[in-house]
């Protein structure tokens, strides 16, 4: 995946994660892209763990990126105490 594709997938995954997690996430476009990119790595790591393959840190596809971004956003909100997620 090229860098432009990685950025686009990050934007989509970050946007969907912000829409799915309840509450107000006031972020600009750049933090949304970073959220999606972090989510892609989290999703890739989880995918390699559950696929019984070697554990590696790599980018995931769009579904893995969305799942990883949701997890990353929930963890971020819990660590910073910005809002409570039910």
C-alpha positions in Angstrom: 0.0 0.0 0.0 1.4 3.4 -1.0 1.6 6.3 1.4 -1.4 8.0 -0.3 -3.5 4.9 0.1 -2.4 4.5 3.7 -3.5 8.1 4.4 -6.9 7.6 2.7 -7.5 4.4 4.6 -6.5 6.2 7.8 -8.9 9.0 7.1 -11.8 6.6 6.4 -11.0 4.4 9.4 -10.6 7.4 11.7 -13.8 9.0 10.5 -15.8 5.7 11.0 -14.3 5.2 14.4 -15.3 8.7 15.5 -18.8 8.1 14.2 -19.2 4.7 16.0 -17.7 5.6 19.4 -20.3 7.6 21.4 -19.7 11.1 22.4 -18.2 14.2 20.9 -14.7 13.8 19.5 -13.6 17.3 18.4 -10.7 16.5 16.2 -9.5 18.0 13.0 -8.7 16.1 9.8 -5.0 15.5 10.7 -5.7 13.8 14.1 -8.5 11.8 12.4 -5.9 10.5 9.8 -3.4 9.7 12.6 -6.2 7.9 14.5 -6.9 5.7 11.5 -3.2 5.0 10.8 -2.7 3.9 14.4 -5.8 1.8 14.1 -4.4 0.2 11.0 -1.4 -0.9 13.0 -3.5 -2.1 15.9 -5.8 -4.0 13.5 -2.8 -5.6 11.8 -1.3 -6.7 15.1 -4.6 -8.1 16.3 -5.1 -9.9 12.9 -1.7 -11.5 13.2 -2.4 -12.6 16.7 -5.8 -14.2 15.9 -4.6 -15.7 12.6 -2.1 -17.9 14.3 0.7 -16.3 12.3 3.9 -14.7 13.4 3.2 -11.6 15.5 4.2 -8.6 13.5 3.4 -4.9 13.3 2.0 -4.1 9.9 -0.8 -2.2 8.3 -4.2 -3.9 8.1 -7.0 -3.6 5.5 -9.9 -1.3 5.8 -12.0 -3.5 8.2 -9.0 -4.2 10.4 -8.2 -0.5 10.4 -11.7 0.5 11.5 -11.7 -2.1 14.3 -8.2 -1.0 15.4 -9.2 2.7 15.3 -12.2 2.1 17.4 -10.1 0.2 20.0 -7.4 3.0 19.9 -10.0 5.7 20.3 -11.6 3.9 23.3 -8.2 3.4 24.9 -7.2 7.0 24.3 -10.5 8.2 25.9 -10.0 6.0 28.9 -6.3 7.0 29.4 -6.9 10.7 29.1 -10.2 10.7 30.9 -11.8 12.9 28.3 -15.1 11.2 28.4 -16.7 8.0 29.7 -17.5 5.3 27.1 -20.4 3.2 28.2 
